[in-house]
Amino acid sequence: MSRTVFCVKLQREAEGLGFAPYPGELGKRIYAQVSKPAWSQWLAHQTMLINENRLSPLDPKARKFLETEMENFLFGAGSAVPPGFVAPQE
């Protein structure tokens, strides 16, 4: 049976994650307060950030940038898109 959490991103009850998706205290916080749909939104946003900013996940500065953006996206005012980004039309 899946667990539910009150998602801080979506501001509603939703299905919770099955495991902490990130190490340390931040991972515990995400597990306790972020839903699966919100985490999926973050993964899509993270992919866009990596592609548009041409980031390497191996670069420590890029990982720190992504961690900061993840906290902003999930718990803060949101993560900004790169300058000049145009979302693809569906």
N, C-alpha and C positions, 0 to 999 in steps of 0.2 A: 504494500500500500504506500502510495506516495505521501509525502508530508507537504503541508502548506505553510507559507510564511506571509507576513504582511510585507510586501515588497516596497522598499523605500523609493525605488525608481518609478514604479507604476502606481504607487499609492493605493494598492488594493491587495486583497488576499489572492495568492496564486500558488501554483505548484513550485515547491522549493527544489533546489539542486540536490543531486544524489550524493555529492561529495564536495569538499572545499576545492575550488578550481585554481587556487593560487596559494602559494606557501605562506606560512607565518600568520601573524595577527590579522592582516588584511584578508587573507583567505578565509579565516574563521568568521570575520565580519561579513564577507560576501555570502558565505554559506548560511549564516543566520538571518540575513536581511534582504537578500536579492533572489528573485524568482528565476525560473528557467527562461521565460520569455524575455525578461530584462537582460539576462546574461547573453542570450542569442542576439539581442540588439547590440550589446557591447561588442561581441565577436565580429559582427558585420561592420561596426564603426571602426574597430581596431584594424580590420583588414583594409578599409579605406585609408586610414591614417598611414599604415605601412606602405601601401602602394603610392599614394599621392605624395608622401614625403620621402619616398625611396629609402625607407629605413631598413636596417639589417637587424634582425632579432638577436644577432650575436654581439652587437655593439652595446656596451654597458650604458652609454648615454641614451641610446634609442630605447633600451629597456626601461630606464628611469623615466624618460618622457612618456612612454606608454603606460607605466604604472600611475604616474600623476594624472594622465588623461583618463585612465580607468576610474580612479577615485572621483574625479570631477564628473564623469559621465554617470556613474552609479549613485554617488552620494552627494554631489554638489550641484552647481548650477548647470552642469552639462559640459560637454567637450566641443570645442569649436572645430569647424571644418577648415581645412587649409585654404589660404587665399586663392581665389580663382577656381575653386572646386565647383563643378556643375554636376549635379546628380543625374545619373542616367534615367531616361524616360522609359516608363514601362509600357 
